[in-house]
Amino acid sequence: MNIFVSSLSFRPKKEDLAKLLAPYAEVTPARIIINRDTRRSKGYGFVEMPNEAEGKAAIDALNGTDHMGRTISVALANDRPAREY
């Protein structure tokens, strides 16, 4: 299950994002999206969890909560469209 976390502060690293969701389930990879030009966080990231029920529990528990001084949004990530070459 891929989870989208937005409205993040610009300070957290991927380890911080993984720690935020770790109490709810095993976090496989966590990614903070970085602006290529400025090398600064764009304020959102993705976390993958292998168990769907635990992932939904994490979404329900964390959506709208405070993290590093910001109210975050946590939701199921949209599937990426297939690329056509």
N, C-alpha and C positions, 0 to 999 in steps of 0.2 A: 504494500500500500504506500502510495506516495502522498506526502502531506505538504501543503503549501503554508508557509508562515510569513506574514507580511506585517508592515508597520513596525519593523524592528528598528532599534537604535542603530546608529552607524558603528558602534563599538564592538558588538559581539563577534566572536570568531565561530568557526564551525563546531569547535569543542563546546562552547557555551550553548549553542543550539541543541547539540546532542544531549547535554546535561539537562536541559529544560524538559525534554521529552522522555528521558531515560526512566524516570519513576513509573511510567505507564507501560512501557514495553521495551524490547530490545530495539536499539536504533542501529540499522546497518550503516549506510553512509548519511552524513548530514552535509549540506552545501549552503554556503552563503554566496549569493550572486554579487560579483564584483564588476564595477565599471572598468573597462579596459584602459581608458585614457587616464582616469584619475587614480586608479587602483584603490578606490574607496567603495565600501559596501553600497549597494543600491537599496538596502533596507528590506530585503526579503530573501528567503531561502527555502530549501526543500529538505525534507527528512524522509527516509524510507524506513518502513517497519514491515517485517515479514508477516505479522499476525494482524488481520483486518479488524477483529473485534477489539484488540488492544489499541489499535490506531484510532478507531472511532471513539474509544473512551478518552484518549488523549485529546482529540479534537474537542469533545464536549467539555472536558475539564479546563482546557487552556484558552479557548476562544474568548476574547474579551478581557483577559487578565493582564496584569501589569508585568512587564519584563524590562529591567534596566530603565525605568522611568517612562516607558511608552506602553500604551494599550495595544496589544498585538491581536491580529486576526489569524486564526488557525482553521484551515479547511482542507478538504480533500482536493488534491491537485488535479487539474484537467489533464487528460492524456495528451501527449504530444501528437500532432498530426504526422502522418507518414510523409517523409520527404520524397518528392519525385525528382528523378534526375534525368 
